[in-house]
Amino acid sequence: MRPEAIMSSAQPVLALLVASFAAAAQAQAPGETRRLVEPTKVEVEADAAADFARYKTYAWLPVSERPANFADHTRIMQTIESELAGKGFAKDASGKPDVFVGYSATTKKKVKGESYAQNSTARGPSDVRTMVDFKRVEEQTIAIEIRDGKSREPVFTGTWREPLLRADDVALQLIGAVKKILAEYPPHPEASPEPKPAP
């Protein structure tokens, strides 16, 4: 291949590399801080022996703890019902539901640390330190429990925790929490370990 052709084909790659290095240098500019955001996690406990495929009808358990705002309680109930309907559930009309569904919502004040990366202005851009800011927050916990209709034993429990957002964003946050929890239902089976090769 002629040298001119080699240079011509390499130009787009060189331009991409230059842009990448420029972006990296800008991201590590001295004095810059970068928040390290942790994704929201949902904790799930499930009965491995439960036959989730046979659960088709549900009835509500009494709600022991609900949000102080009754409108938020209504939103959570409606979202749970909507998500269950999307999974093929129907409200029981016989008095013998396949499962009982309940939820609880609690708020706790706590001190939370928020970490972020900061480049040192004195030692150069390669000296990156992790800093932590502490602040008082209200942490919301929502737990959804599904119990077997006959044994009344829990077969699925999903728990979500997250600091509450501003008052005008709380409604969407709670709706999103319910959807994240029930996105884990039915629980995903554990992956079987791959067989080891024979020696």
N, C-alpha and C positions, 0 to 999 in steps of 0.2 A: 504494500500500500504506500502511496506517495506521502511524504511528510505533510503536504498541504491538507490531504484528506484526513490524516490522523489528527491534526490540530483542529480541523473543522468539527470532527465528531466528538472531540474532547471538550469543546467549548461549553456545551450545556452542562456537563458534569462539573466542570470547574466553577461555573457560575453558581450551581447549587451548593457546592462546598463552601464557596466564599460567603454566600448568604447564611449558611448554617453557622459558620464561625462567627459571623457578625451578630447573629441572634444570640449565640451563647455568650459572647462578650458583653452584649447589652444586658443579658439576664444576670450577669455576675458583676454588674457595675458596683464600685465601692459604695458602701452605705445603704445599699438596697436591701429591703426586707421582703421575704417571700413566705406567705402563710402556708402552713402544712395542714391541709384540711383532711380530717379522717372521715371516711364514708360511714354513713349510718349502717349499723348492723342489726339484723334481726336474729334473736336466739330462738331456736326451735327445739322442743322436746317432743318425741313421738313414740308411740308404742309400736315396736317392730312387729308384733304379732297381730295387730289390728288389720282387718280387711276393709280398707278405705273405699274400695270399689262398691261395696254394698250399701254405703251410707247415701241415702237419697232424700230423707226428710229430716227436719229439725224443729225444735221448740226452744224457746228462750229460757235460760236460767235467770233468777233474780240478779240484778246488777247491784253488787255490794258497794262499789266505789265508782263514782262517776265524776266528770268535770263539774266545777262549780257553776259554770255557765250551762244552763239546760239546753240551749241551742246547740252547743258542742256535743252534748250527750245524744241529742236527736240525730245530728250528722253522723256520729259514729255508728249508731244503730242502723241508720238507713244505708250507710256504706257497707256494713257487714252483710246486710240482707241482699244488697245489690251484688256484692262479690260472690256470695253463696249461690245466688240465682245463676250467675254466670258459670258456675261450676256444676250446674245441674241439680241443685238443691231446691226443694219446695217446702213451704211451711206445713207442718204436720196438722192434719185435721182429724186424725183418728184417736188421739190421746196416747199413741204409742210411737213416738218419734224414733228414728234410727239413732239420732244423736241429740244431745242438749248443747246449746251454745251460750256462752257467757263471756263477758268482758269486764275489765276493771281499768280505771284510769286514775293514776295518782300523780301528784305534783310534789316535788321535794326541792327545797332550797339547798344549794351546795356550792362549794368553791370549785371552779373548773379552770384547769390550765390550758392555755392555747399556745402551741409551739409555732415558731417561725424561724426561718433561716435568715441570718444577717451577715453580710460581708464586712470585714474589718476595713476601716479607712486607713488605719495606721500600718497594718501588716500586708496590705495588698489584697487583690480580689480572690486569691487562692485560699485565703484564711476565712473560711465560712464557719460560723458558730450557730448553734441552735439555742434560741432564746425562748423563754416561757413567760407569758403574761397570765396572771391569776385574777379572776373576777368572780363575783357572786352571780349565779344564774339560777333560774327555776328549771329543773329537769322534769320533763313529762315522761311517764312510763305508761304504756298501754299494753295490756296482756289480753289475748283472746284464747279462750279455752274451749275445746270440744270434747264432750264426754260421751261414751257409749250409752245408747238409750236403755240397754238392759242392765249392764253392770254398774252404770253411773261412774265408771272409772275414767280418768282422763286418757284420751288417745292422742291428742294434739294440743300443744300449748306454744303459742308464739308470743314473744315479748320484744317490744321496741322501746328504746330510750333515746331521748334527744333533748337538748335545751330548748325551751320554748322560744319561738320567734316573737316579733312584734305582734301586738294585739290584733292588728288587721290581717296578719298572715297565719294566725293560729288555726283557723278553720281549714285552710288548705293543707297545713302541716299535719293535722290530725287525720284528715281524709287520706292523705298520702301514706301515713303510718299504717292505717288499716289495710290499705292495698298492698303494702310491702309485706305485712305479716301473712295475709291470705294468699299472696303469690307463692308462698312456701307450702301451700296445701293443695293436693295431698303431698306429704313429705316425699322428697326424692330418695329412692333407695340408695343405700351405700354402694359405691362401686366395688365390684368383686376384685380382689387382688389378682394381678396377672400371674399365671402359673410360671414357676421358675423353670428354666430349661434344665433338662436332664443332664447330669454330669457326664 
